[in-house]
Amino acid sequence: MGAHLDRIDVCLIALRRILRAAELHGKELAQSAGMTPVQLRVIQIIAETGSSTGTTIAKRMHVAPATVTAMIDKLERAGHVRRQSNPVDRRQTLITLTDQGVSALSRAPDALQQRFATDFERLPDWEQAMMVSVLERVASMLDAAEAETDRGAVLFPGEL
């Protein structure tokens, strides 16, 4: 039974380290760029193409359009993005970065998920598959299925 408890402790310590890394990254990002990791991801998506729609952002992040609307509202109030009518299709609203948003993006540290992705891509296929399987099982054990739809592919448990 001792080895069993040791494994549980090792797993819980690893989970705590993951959560701590996300928390520290969030604090660093808030201090350097004045936004949350989720907001940074929205800005990164917009920066990739120069402009984007809320629907496109929602699909990329695997979140509900209403969630993206709330994020864009906060980013707009902070002066990072602006909404404007699409000149080609006036039914669409395009979200673009302001100079302040571009500046915040340049000050932001590497996103935690970007560092993870870089290291993950270096792993052999069998190890990637094993990690995906294990992490999906852990998420299932923690009943995190609902959180997935709220946050998409962003490693941070904090605010939008």
C-alpha positions in Angstrom: 0.0 0.0 0.0 2.9 2.4 0.6 4.0 2.4 -3.0 0.4 3.1 -4.1 0.3 6.1 -1.8 3.7 7.3 -3.1 2.4 7.2 -6.6 -0.7 9.2 -5.7 1.5 11.8 -3.9 3.8 12.0 -7.0 0.8 12.5 -9.3 -0.8 15.2 -7.0 2.6 17.0 -6.8 2.9 16.9 -10.6 -0.7 18.3 -10.9 0.1 21.0 -8.4 3.3 21.9 -10.3 1.3 22.2 -13.5 -1.3 24.5 -11.9 1.5 26.5 -10.2 3.2 27.0 -13.6 0.0 28.3 -15.1 -0.6 30.6 -12.1 2.9 32.1 -12.3 2.6 32.6 -16.1 -0.7 34.3 -15.6 0.9 36.7 -13.0 3.9 37.4 -15.3 1.6 38.1 -18.2 -0.7 40.4 -16.2 2.3 42.3 -15.0 4.1 42.6 -18.4 1.1 43.0 -20.8 -1.9 43.7 -18.6 -4.0 40.8 -19.7 -4.9 37.2 -18.9 -3.5 34.2 -20.9 -7.0 33.7 -22.5 -7.0 37.4 -23.6 -3.5 37.0 -25.0 -4.6 34.1 -27.1 -7.4 36.2 -28.6 -4.9 38.9 -29.5 -2.5 36.4 -31.0 -5.3 35.0 -33.2 -6.2 38.5 -34.4 -2.5 39.4 -35.0 -2.0 36.3 -37.2 -4.3 37.7 -39.9 -4.6 41.4 -39.0 -8.3 41.1 -38.3 -10.8 38.4 -37.4 -14.5 37.8 -36.5 -15.7 36.7 -33.2 -17.0 33.5 -34.8 -13.6 32.7 -36.2 -11.9 33.3 -32.8 -14.5 31.1 -31.0 -13.9 28.3 -33.4 -10.1 28.5 -33.1 -10.3 28.6 -29.3 -13.0 25.9 -29.1 -15.3 28.2 -27.0 -18.8 29.5 -27.3 -19.2 32.7 -29.3 -20.7 34.4 -26.2 -17.4 33.7 -24.3 -15.5 35.4 -27.1 -17.8 38.4 -27.1 -17.1 38.8 -23.4 -13.4 38.6 -24.0 -13.5 41.1 -26.8 -15.6 43.5 -24.7 -12.9 43.4 -22.0 -10.1 43.8 -24.6 -11.9 46.7 -26.2 -12.5 48.5 -22.9 -8.7 48.0 -22.2 -7.9 49.6 -25.5 -6.3 46.5 -27.1 -8.8 45.9 -29.9 -11.4 47.7 -31.9 -14.5 46.6 -33.7 -15.3 47.8 -37.2 -17.7 46.9 -39.9 -16.3 44.5 -42.6 -16.1 46.7 -45.8 -16.8 43.6 -47.9 -19.7 42.3 -45.8 -21.3 44.8 -43.5 -23.2 42.1 -41.6 -19.8 41.0 -40.2 -17.9 42.9 -37.5 -14.1 42.6 -37.7 -11.9 42.8 -34.6 -8.5 44.4 -35.2 -5.6 45.3 -32.9 -5.0 48.8 -31.8 -1.5 50.2 -31.4 -1.9 49.5 -27.7 -2.8 45.9 -28.4 0.2 45.4 -30.7 2.4 46.9 -27.9 0.9 44.6 -25.3 1.5 41.6 -27.5 5.2 42.5 -28.0 5.6 42.8 -24.2 3.9 39.5 -23.4 6.1 36.6 -22.4 5.9 33.4 -24.4 2.5 31.8 -23.7 2.7 28.7 -21.6 0.9 26.6 -24.2 3.4 27.8 -26.9 6.3 26.6 -24.7 4.5 23.3 -24.1 3.8 22.9 -27.8 7.4 23.4 -28.8 8.6 20.8 -26.3 5.7 18.4 -27.1 6.5 18.5 -30.9 10.1 17.3 -30.1 8.8 14.1 -28.5 8.5 10.9 -30.5 5.0 10.0 -31.8 4.5 7.2 -29.3 5.3 9.6 -26.3 2.9 12.2 -27.7 0.2 9.7 -28.0 0.8 8.4 -24.4 0.7 12.0 -23.0 -2.5 12.8 -24.8 -4.1 9.6 -23.4 -2.9 10.2 -19.9 -3.9 13.9 -19.9 -7.4 13.0 -21.2 -7.7 10.4 -18.5 -6.6 12.9 -15.8 -9.1 15.5 -17.1 -11.8 12.8 -17.0 -10.9 11.8 -13.5 -11.1 15.4 -12.4 -14.4 15.9 -14.3 -13.0 18.7 -16.3 -15.0 18.1 -19.5 -17.1 21.2 -18.9 -14.1 23.4 -18.3 -12.8 22.4 -21.8 -15.7 24.1 -23.5 -15.2 27.3 -21.5 -11.4 27.8 -22.0 -10.4 26.0 -25.1 -6.7 25.3 -25.6 -5.3 27.6 -23.0 -3.4 26.4 -20.0 -4.8 28.8 -17.4 -7.5 28.3 -14.8 -8.1 32.1 -14.3 -10.3 34.8 -15.4 -11.1 35.7 -19.0 
